[in-house]
Amino acid sequence: MTTLDNAPPTAAPVADGQAARDQVRAVYCAIAGEYDERIPGNGPADELFTDTEFAFLRDKVRPSDRVLDMGCGTGRFTVPLAATAAAVTGLDISPEMLEQNGRKLAERVLHAELHQGDMTALPFEDGSFDVVTSMLALMHLPREDREAVFAEAARVLKPGGRLLVEVKNSVFERLFRGDRFATVDVTDVDAGELIFTQTKAGQEYTAPWHSFSPDELAYLTARAGMSVVHLRGISPLSTWLADPILSDKNVRDTVQRLERTLSDVPPFSHLGYYLLAEAVKPVR
């Protein structure tokens, strides 16, 4: 397994938060140019998964909102947000990922303010945003940084503002420890790392990767002075079905209708492959 300059050989031994953040930055520096080719996966189950992600954001973000996209990467969500919200700011630890993000925005004649920075110390004033999103980025946080990041998100939100997050579900991992949609990027639950395989450089890279349970999301938002008002489990049914089954349009449509209902209802909402959560900062 190949390592990057100034990055430890694997994610598991990393104890220091700054060392873990340095490792994440180094990994995404190396794969920024090919990141969009690596996700999402192909197939009906992946399409249902992606549909759920984007529908969640589309339903929660208003045209008048000022939005911060934390861990924005190459703009998978920044770009559609820039097309719908009043103003969008993207923040990422990797300048190479931000470069890809900016290129895609320019190609679509869209605008977002892009900043390199750390989620543990956001470079924005209190109450700057109506919405803070973080989709698939919080799993890279060292566990000791989690409370600081949720506190920072709450700080930069206006009263009544919403935090929208997507994370992998540790409750699901207790039922199935494999990576359901893995193609080239694989999560190792026991080691607590994401492994980037089959890179164009011919090397494998690892980055820290830690999932969240619904209870952990509730705790972290409460510690930051917010409350979870909506929890959705992504793909509580389709995760367990093979793509050839979902290739049948009638089956796919039926599963999608059921998931639209069940994914918001406990216990199904707690059993999704990933979790989508909305937390609200109180109006004082």
FIRO-232243 format. One record per residue (C-alpha): residue in three letters; z, x, y; residue number from 1. Coordinates in Angstrom, 1 decimal, padded with zeros to 4 digits. Example, Ala and Ser with C-alpha at 12.3 -4.5 7.8 and 13.67 -1.06 7.14 Angstrom:
2
node r ALA zz 007.8 xx 012.3 yy -004.5 k 1
node r SER zz 007.1 xx 013.7 yy -001.1 k 2
This chain:
284
node r MET zz 000.0 xx 000.0 yy 000.0 k 1
node r THR zz -001.1 xx 001.5 yy 003.3 k 2
node r THR zz 001.1 xx 001.5 yy 006.4 k 3
node r LEU zz 000.2 xx 001.6 yy 010.1 k 4
node r ASP zz 001.2 xx 004.1 yy 012.8 k 5
node r ASN zz 004.9 xx 003.5 yy 013.7 k 6
node r ALA zz 005.2 xx 000.7 yy 011.1 k 7
node r PRO zz 007.6 xx 000.8 yy 008.2 k 8
node r PRO zz 006.0 xx 000.8 yy 004.7 k 9
node r THR zz 007.0 xx -002.8 yy 003.9 k 10
node r ALA zz 008.7 xx -005.6 yy 005.6 k 11
node r ALA zz 011.6 xx -006.1 yy 003.3 k 12
node r PRO zz 013.7 xx -003.0 yy 004.4 k 13
node r VAL zz 013.4 xx -003.8 yy 008.1 k 14
node r ALA zz 016.9 xx -004.5 yy 009.5 k 15
node r ASP zz 016.4 xx -003.8 yy 013.2 k 16
node r GLY zz 014.7 xx -006.6 yy 015.1 k 17
node r GLN zz 012.7 xx -004.3 yy 017.3 k 18
node r ALA zz 011.4 xx -002.4 yy 014.3 k 19
node r ALA zz 010.2 xx -005.6 yy 012.8 k 20
node r ARG zz 008.5 xx -006.7 yy 016.0 k 21
node r ASP zz 006.8 xx -003.3 yy 016.2 k 22
node r GLN zz 005.6 xx -003.8 yy 012.6 k 23
node r VAL zz 004.1 xx -007.2 yy 013.4 k 24
node r ARG zz 002.4 xx -005.8 yy 016.5 k 25
node r ALA zz 000.9 xx -003.0 yy 014.5 k 26
node r VAL zz -000.4 xx -005.2 yy 011.7 k 27
node r TYR zz -002.0 xx -007.7 yy 014.0 k 28
node r CYS zz -003.6 xx -004.8 yy 016.0 k 29
node r ALA zz -005.3 xx -003.8 yy 012.7 k 30
node r ILE zz -006.6 xx -007.2 yy 011.7 k 31
node r ALA zz -007.3 xx -008.9 yy 015.0 k 32
node r GLY zz -011.0 xx -008.6 yy 014.7 k 33
node r GLU zz -011.1 xx -010.3 yy 011.3 k 34
node r TYR zz -008.2 xx -012.7 yy 011.7 k 35
node r ASP zz -010.3 xx -015.8 yy 012.3 k 36
node r GLU zz -012.3 xx -015.1 yy 009.1 k 37
node r ARG zz -009.1 xx -015.0 yy 007.0 k 38
node r ILE zz -007.6 xx -018.4 yy 008.0 k 39
node r PRO zz -007.7 xx -021.3 yy 007.3 k 40
node r GLY zz -008.8 xx -021.3 yy 003.7 k 41
node r ASN zz -011.7 xx -023.4 yy 002.4 k 42
node r GLY zz -011.5 xx -026.6 yy 000.3 k 43
node r PRO zz -010.3 xx -030.2 yy 000.6 k 44
node r ALA zz -006.6 xx -029.4 yy 000.5 k 45
node r ASP zz -006.9 xx -026.9 yy 003.3 k 46
node r GLU zz -008.9 xx -029.4 yy 005.4 k 47
node r LEU zz -006.2 xx -032.0 yy 005.0 k 48
node r PHE zz -003.6 xx -029.4 yy 006.0 k 49
node r THR zz -005.6 xx -028.4 yy 009.1 k 50
node r ASP zz -006.2 xx -032.1 yy 010.1 k 51
node r THR zz -002.5 xx -032.7 yy 010.0 k 52
node r GLU zz -001.8 xx -029.6 yy 012.2 k 53
node r PHE zz -004.2 xx -030.6 yy 014.9 k 54
node r ALA zz -003.4 xx -034.3 yy 014.8 k 55
node r PHE zz 000.3 xx -033.5 yy 015.5 k 56
node r LEU zz -000.5 xx -031.5 yy 018.6 k 57
node r ARG zz -003.1 xx -034.0 yy 019.8 k 58
node r ASP zz -000.6 xx -036.8 yy 019.6 k 59
node r LYS zz 002.2 xx -034.8 yy 021.4 k 60
node r VAL zz 000.4 xx -033.0 yy 024.2 k 61
node r ARG zz -000.5 xx -035.1 yy 027.3 k 62
node r PRO zz -003.4 xx -034.3 yy 029.7 k 63
node r SER zz -000.8 xx -033.7 yy 032.5 k 64
node r ASP zz 001.2 xx -031.2 yy 030.6 k 65
node r ARG zz 001.8 xx -027.5 yy 031.4 k 66
node r VAL zz 001.9 xx -025.8 yy 027.9 k 67
node r LEU zz 003.1 xx -022.4 yy 026.7 k 68
node r ASP zz 001.7 xx -021.4 yy 023.3 k 69
node r MET zz 004.1 xx -018.8 yy 021.9 k 70
node r GLY zz 002.6 xx -016.4 yy 019.3 k 71
node r CYS zz -000.8 xx -017.7 yy 020.4 k 72
node r GLY zz -002.8 xx -015.1 yy 018.5 k 73
node r THR zz -006.6 xx -015.4 yy 018.7 k 74
node r GLY zz -006.3 xx -018.9 yy 020.1 k 75
node r ARG zz -006.6 xx -021.2 yy 017.1 k 76
node r PHE zz -004.5 xx -023.7 yy 019.1 k 77
node r THR zz -004.7 xx -022.2 yy 022.6 k 78
node r VAL zz -008.4 xx -023.1 yy 022.8 k 79
node r PRO zz -008.1 xx -026.8 yy 022.0 k 80
node r LEU zz -005.0 xx -027.1 yy 024.1 k 81
node r ALA zz -006.9 xx -025.5 yy 027.1 k 82
node r ALA zz -009.5 xx -028.3 yy 026.6 k 83
node r THR zz -006.9 xx -031.1 yy 026.9 k 84
node r ALA zz -003.8 xx -030.0 yy 028.8 k 85
node r ALA zz -003.5 xx -029.5 yy 032.6 k 86
node r ALA zz -002.6 xx -025.8 yy 032.3 k 87
node r VAL zz -002.1 xx -023.5 yy 029.3 k 88
node r THR zz -000.4 xx -020.2 yy 029.0 k 89
node r GLY zz -000.6 xx -018.1 yy 025.8 k 90
node r LEU zz 001.9 xx -015.3 yy 024.9 k 91
node r ASP zz 001.5 xx -012.9 yy 022.0 k 92
node r ILE zz 002.9 xx -009.6 yy 020.9 k 93
node r SER zz -000.5 xx -008.1 yy 020.2 k 94
node r PRO zz -003.0 xx -007.3 yy 023.0 k 95
node r GLU zz -005.8 xx -007.1 yy 020.4 k 96
node r MET zz -005.2 xx -010.7 yy 019.3 k 97
node r LEU zz -005.1 xx -011.8 yy 023.0 k 98
node r GLU zz -008.4 xx -010.1 yy 023.5 k 99
node r GLN zz -009.9 xx -012.3 yy 020.8 k 100
node r ASN zz -008.3 xx -015.3 yy 022.4 k 101
node r GLY zz -009.7 xx -014.6 yy 025.8 k 102
node r ARG zz -013.2 xx -014.1 yy 024.4 k 103
node r LYS zz -013.1 xx -017.5 yy 022.7 k 104
node r LEU zz -011.9 xx -019.2 yy 025.9 k 105
node r ALA zz -014.6 xx -017.5 yy 027.9 k 106
node r GLU zz -017.3 xx -018.6 yy 025.4 k 107
node r ARG zz -016.2 xx -022.2 yy 025.8 k 108
node r VAL zz -015.8 xx -021.9 yy 029.6 k 109
node r LEU zz -012.1 xx -022.7 yy 029.3 k 110
node r HIS zz -009.1 xx -021.1 yy 031.0 k 111
node r ALA zz -005.6 xx -020.1 yy 029.9 k 112
node r GLU zz -003.2 xx -017.5 yy 031.3 k 113
node r LEU zz -002.7 xx -014.9 yy 028.6 k 114
node r HIS zz 000.3 xx -012.6 yy 028.5 k 115
node r GLN zz 001.4 xx -009.9 yy 026.1 k 116
node r GLY zz 005.1 xx -010.3 yy 025.5 k 117
node r ASP zz 008.1 xx -010.9 yy 023.2 k 118
node r MET zz 009.3 xx -014.4 yy 022.3 k 119
node r THR zz 012.9 xx -013.1 yy 022.5 k 120
node r ALA zz 012.5 xx -012.5 yy 026.3 k 121
node r LEU zz 009.9 xx -014.8 yy 027.8 k 122
node r PRO zz 008.5 xx -013.5 yy 031.1 k 123
node r PHE zz 008.6 xx -017.0 yy 032.7 k 124
node r GLU zz 010.9 xx -018.8 yy 035.1 k 125
node r ASP zz 013.3 xx -021.5 yy 034.0 k 126
node r GLY zz 011.7 xx -024.9 yy 033.7 k 127
node r SER zz 008.2 xx -023.7 yy 033.8 k 128
node r PHE zz 006.6 xx -025.9 yy 031.1 k 129
node r ASP zz 006.4 xx -029.4 yy 029.8 k 130
node r VAL zz 005.6 xx -028.3 yy 026.3 k 131
node r VAL zz 006.2 xx -025.1 yy 024.3 k 132
node r THR zz 004.3 xx -024.7 yy 021.1 k 133
node r SER zz 004.6 xx -022.1 yy 018.4 k 134
node r MET zz 002.4 xx -022.7 yy 015.4 k 135
node r LEU zz 002.7 xx -020.4 yy 012.4 k 136
node r ALA zz 004.3 xx -017.6 yy 014.5 k 137
node r LEU zz 008.0 xx -018.1 yy 014.1 k 138
node r MET zz 008.0 xx -017.0 yy 010.5 k 139
node r HIS zz 007.5 xx -013.4 yy 011.7 k 140
node r LEU zz 010.8 xx -013.5 yy 013.5 k 141
node r PRO zz 013.6 xx -011.3 yy 012.1 k 142
node r ARG zz 016.4 xx -013.8 yy 011.2 k 143
node r GLU zz 018.7 xx -012.3 yy 013.8 k 144
node r ASP zz 016.2 xx -013.1 yy 016.6 k 145
node r ARG zz 015.8 xx -016.8 yy 015.8 k 146
node r GLU zz 018.6 xx -018.2 yy 018.0 k 147
node r ALA zz 017.4 xx -016.0 yy 021.0 k 148
node r VAL zz 013.8 xx -017.3 yy 020.7 k 149
node r PHE zz 014.9 xx -021.0 yy 020.5 k 150
node r ALA zz 017.2 xx -020.5 yy 023.5 k 151
node r GLU zz 014.3 xx -018.9 yy 025.4 k 152
node r ALA zz 012.0 xx -021.8 yy 024.6 k 153
node r ALA zz 014.6 xx -024.2 yy 025.8 k 154
node r ARG zz 015.1 xx -022.2 yy 029.0 k 155
node r VAL zz 011.5 xx -022.3 yy 030.1 k 156
node r LEU zz 011.1 xx -026.0 yy 029.3 k 157
node r LYS zz 011.6 xx -028.6 yy 032.0 k 158
node r PRO zz 014.3 xx -031.2 yy 031.4 k 159
node r GLY zz 012.7 xx -033.7 yy 029.0 k 160
node r GLY zz 010.3 xx -031.0 yy 027.8 k 161
node r ARG zz 009.2 xx -030.7 yy 024.2 k 162
node r LEU zz 009.2 xx -027.9 yy 021.7 k 163
node r LEU zz 006.5 xx -028.2 yy 019.0 k 164
node r VAL zz 006.7 xx -025.8 yy 016.1 k 165
node r GLU zz 005.0 xx -025.3 yy 012.7 k 166
node r VAL zz 006.8 xx -023.2 yy 010.0 k 167
node r LYS zz 006.6 xx -022.8 yy 006.3 k 168
node r ASN zz 009.2 xx -024.9 yy 004.4 k 169
node r SER zz 011.8 xx -023.0 yy 002.4 k 170
node r VAL zz 012.8 xx -026.3 yy 000.6 k 171
node r PHE zz 009.2 xx -026.5 yy -000.8 k 172
node r GLU zz 009.5 xx -022.8 yy -001.9 k 173
node r ARG zz 012.5 xx -023.7 yy -004.1 k 174
node r LEU zz 010.1 xx -026.0 yy -006.0 k 175
node r PHE zz 007.1 xx -023.7 yy -006.0 k 176
node r ARG zz 007.3 xx -020.0 yy -005.1 k 177
node r GLY zz 003.6 xx -019.3 yy -005.1 k 178
node r ASP zz 001.2 xx -019.5 yy -002.2 k 179
node r ARG zz -000.7 xx -022.8 yy -002.7 k 180
node r PHE zz -003.7 xx -022.0 yy -000.4 k 181
node r ALA zz -003.7 xx -018.2 yy -000.7 k 182
node r THR zz -007.1 xx -016.5 yy -000.6 k 183
node r VAL zz -006.6 xx -013.1 yy 001.0 k 184
node r ASP zz -003.2 xx -013.5 yy 002.8 k 185
node r VAL zz -000.3 xx -014.0 yy 000.4 k 186
node r THR zz 003.4 xx -014.8 yy 001.1 k 187
node r ASP zz 005.9 xx -013.0 yy -001.1 k 188
node r VAL zz 009.0 xx -015.3 yy -000.9 k 189
node r ASP zz 011.4 xx -012.9 yy -002.6 k 190
node r ALA zz 010.4 xx -009.9 yy -000.5 k 191
node r GLY zz 010.2 xx -011.9 yy 002.7 k 192
node r GLU zz 006.8 xx -010.6 yy 003.7 k 193
node r LEU zz 003.2 xx -011.7 yy 004.3 k 194
node r ILE zz 000.7 xx -009.4 yy 002.6 k 195
node r PHE zz -002.8 xx -009.0 yy 004.1 k 196
node r THR zz -005.1 xx -008.1 yy 001.3 k 197
node r GLN zz -008.8 xx -007.3 yy 001.1 k 198
node r THR zz -009.0 xx -006.2 yy 004.7 k 199
node r LYS zz -012.2 xx -004.7 yy 006.1 k 200
node r ALA zz -010.4 xx -001.3 yy 006.3 k 201
node r GLY zz -009.8 xx -001.6 yy 002.5 k 202
node r GLN zz -006.0 xx -001.4 yy 003.1 k 203
node r GLU zz -003.1 xx -003.8 yy 002.5 k 204
node r TYR zz -000.7 xx -004.5 yy 005.3 k 205
node r THR zz 002.6 xx -006.3 yy 005.3 k 206
node r ALA zz 004.6 xx -008.1 yy 008.0 k 207
node r PRO zz 008.0 xx -009.8 yy 007.9 k 208
node r TRP zz 007.8 xx -013.5 yy 006.9 k 209
node r HIS zz 010.7 xx -015.9 yy 006.6 k 210
node r SER zz 010.5 xx -019.7 yy 006.1 k 211
node r PHE zz 012.7 xx -022.4 yy 007.6 k 212
node r SER zz 014.4 xx -025.4 yy 006.1 k 213
node r PRO zz 014.7 xx -028.7 yy 007.9 k 214
node r ASP zz 018.4 xx -028.1 yy 008.3 k 215
node r GLU zz 017.7 xx -024.7 yy 009.9 k 216
node r LEU zz 015.3 xx -026.2 yy 012.4 k 217
node r ALA zz 017.9 xx -028.8 yy 013.3 k 218
node r TYR zz 020.6 xx -026.2 yy 013.7 k 219
node r LEU zz 018.5 xx -023.8 yy 015.8 k 220
node r THR zz 017.3 xx -026.5 yy 018.2 k 221
node r ALA zz 020.9 xx -027.8 yy 018.5 k 222
node r ARG zz 022.2 xx -024.4 yy 019.3 k 223
node r ALA zz 019.6 xx -024.2 yy 022.1 k 224
node r GLY zz 020.7 xx -027.6 yy 023.5 k 225
node r MET zz 017.7 xx -029.6 yy 022.1 k 226
node r SER zz 017.4 xx -032.3 yy 019.5 k 227
node r VAL zz 014.8 xx -032.7 yy 016.7 k 228
node r VAL zz 013.2 xx -036.1 yy 017.3 k 229
node r HIS zz 010.3 xx -035.9 yy 014.8 k 230
node r LEU zz 009.9 xx -033.9 yy 011.6 k 231
node r ARG zz 006.6 xx -034.1 yy 009.6 k 232
node r GLY zz 006.0 xx -032.4 yy 006.2 k 233
node r ILE zz 002.5 xx -031.1 yy 005.9 k 234
node r SER zz 000.7 xx -032.0 yy 002.6 k 235
node r PRO zz 003.6 xx -033.4 yy 000.6 k 236
node r LEU zz 001.1 xx -034.9 yy -001.9 k 237
node r SER zz -002.2 xx -032.9 yy -001.6 k 238
node r THR zz -000.4 xx -029.6 yy -002.2 k 239
node r TRP zz 000.1 xx -030.6 yy -005.8 k 240
node r LEU zz -003.5 xx -031.7 yy -006.4 k 241
node r ALA zz -006.4 xx -029.4 yy -007.4 k 242
node r ASP zz -009.4 xx -029.2 yy -005.1 k 243
node r PRO zz -011.8 xx -030.7 yy -007.6 k 244
node r ILE zz -009.6 xx -033.9 yy -007.6 k 245
node r LEU zz -009.6 xx -034.0 yy -003.8 k 246
node r SER zz -013.3 xx -033.4 yy -003.7 k 247
node r ASP zz -013.7 xx -037.1 yy -004.6 k 248
node r LYS zz -013.9 xx -038.8 yy -001.2 k 249
node r ASN zz -012.1 xx -041.9 yy -002.4 k 250
node r VAL zz -009.2 xx -039.8 yy -003.8 k 251
node r ARG zz -009.1 xx -037.7 yy -000.6 k 252
node r ASP zz -009.1 xx -040.7 yy 001.7 k 253
node r THR zz -006.4 xx -042.4 yy -000.3 k 254
node r VAL zz -004.2 xx -039.3 yy -000.3 k 255
node r GLN zz -004.8 xx -038.8 yy 003.4 k 256
node r ARG zz -003.7 xx -042.4 yy 004.1 k 257
node r LEU zz -000.6 xx -042.0 yy 002.0 k 258
node r GLU zz 000.3 xx -038.6 yy 003.6 k 259
node r ARG zz -000.1 xx -040.1 yy 007.1 k 260
node r THR zz 002.7 xx -042.5 yy 006.2 k 261
node r LEU zz 004.9 xx -040.5 yy 003.9 k 262
node r SER zz 004.9 xx -037.2 yy 005.7 k 263
node r ASP zz 007.1 xx -038.7 yy 008.4 k 264
node r VAL zz 009.6 xx -040.4 yy 006.1 k 265
node r PRO zz 012.5 xx -038.6 yy 004.3 k 266
node r PRO zz 012.5 xx -037.2 yy 001.6 k 267
node r PHE zz 008.8 xx -036.6 yy 001.8 k 268
node r SER zz 009.0 xx -035.2 yy 005.3 k 269
node r HIS zz 011.5 xx -032.6 yy 003.9 k 270
node r LEU zz 009.2 xx -031.6 yy 001.0 k 271
node r GLY zz 006.0 xx -030.7 yy 002.8 k 272
node r TYR zz 004.4 xx -027.3 yy 002.2 k 273
node r TYR zz 004.9 xx -026.6 yy 005.9 k 274
node r LEU zz 007.0 xx -028.4 yy 008.5 k 275
node r LEU zz 005.9 xx -029.7 yy 011.9 k 276
node r ALA zz 008.8 xx -030.4 yy 014.3 k 277
node r GLU zz 009.2 xx -031.8 yy 017.8 k 278
node r ALA zz 012.5 xx -031.1 yy 019.6 k 279
node r VAL zz 013.3 xx -032.4 yy 023.1 k 280
node r LYS zz 015.4 xx -030.8 yy 025.8 k 281
node r PRO zz 017.7 xx -033.4 yy 027.4 k 282
node r VAL zz 017.3 xx -034.7 yy 030.9 k 283
node r ARG zz 020.5 xx -033.9 yy 032.7 k 284
